[in-house]
Amino acid sequence: MENEIDNKRIKRFMNPRTKSATWIIIIVDLSIFLTGLCFAWSSPILVKLAETKDNPLGDPITPDESDLIGSLFYIGCCIGPIFIIWILVKFGRKTSLIISIVPFILAHVCFAFSKNIEVYYICRIISGIAVGSIVSAVPVYTSEILPPKIRGCLMSLCNTFIQAGSLLSYVSGPYLSVCYFNIMIVIVSLVFLILFVIFCPESPYYTLVANGKEETGKLLRNLRVENINYELNEIEAALSEQRNDSFLAIFKTKSNVKAFLLATILLVIQQFTGTNIIMGYSQLIFLETNVIFSSDKCAIIVGCFQLFSSFLTPLYSEKYPRKSLLGFSLSGLIICNFTLSIYFFVLKDMNIMNWLPLLALAVFVLFDNCGDGALPWVLLGELYPSHIKCTGSSLSTSIFYLVQFCLTFIFHKVELKFMFLGFGCLTILALIFIYYFVPETKGKTLREIQELIEKDSIFA
């Protein structure tokens, strides 16, 4: 029976129409690859700016300046989703992504040639606005363009692209000058922009609003294997309830509030596991250990584990329930955080088991990629009803990055032993929340998910 299901899944992916949707998502996920480059940008660059060699600013930056360069990016990320929300509704998902990439390119051109720290502060905010816009728009676009049967799998690919972008930062950042590193990012951005403009269509939901049912039918016939009539009716029904609601509409009904709380808490959980701190400050963390390898090589090793394990969620997201994958992932992250805390509390001063931080962080990213790395973003695209999907996703993403700003701003102000201890305790609370409150969405249409959210039983 299981082999029969697997054979059906393989046939579905081999169908030319499904492959068309797959290639569209791969192109769209190049924008997510760019966000991965940007999230890990601080790992090699802050190390360079703290030294005199290969430092375009001349003088080494202070720890406070380092925290400011690292954290201001996330202020921009908070602004980005609010910036893009009107464009998403008014001009469509495709136009939103095109507009988002422009400030990203401009900011990295400035990074490549600037010798002024104030320019770095400003451009970190600008690049953050672009990344926040991209991260907010992509789940909306992909959730609307993919059929339910492969939505979880292909949306989970975004985590693979984030990790690939991070790995490229770890591999190239320490060995390229600041100028050439940022020029490389600009070139990748231009490649994405060209491919996206030429090959990717508008989403069926916005196409129905802008061009009517006939054009939407043509689009769905190019993207779907199965009969499109049912899905076309589903989209029409969803859009009949859609309004250009403000952020206040999120809090007008009980079901909307539930969707907001679920989506936002799942994203905040990802922050409180420590995942994004490890991604952005990998080299700086290893500089605080007694590992025999250099910090840049340790970051590359962890980055390789991140990339190769990032295929776990796409591989299993349609085979196992979302809640089971999240629970398994968080359980492993709890163990890794407490292990790192014990190392910095006791073992580092004893100068024993110096290999432990590298092992713990490698295992950490393995567990993260089993669920918590990708599934909160999949659920962000699934949980909100269509009439507040844009505003809801934007608000949740802004809160996610506001939390990240706070964590990065205090990075040099909190000892690592207390930081990892705190992450471990918070992840225990996250595991309890997942078990009791998060609904299962695997294999359901967006409308069926809304019907599930409206039931009080999921909060029982």
Disulfide bonds with the S-S distance in Angstrom:
none
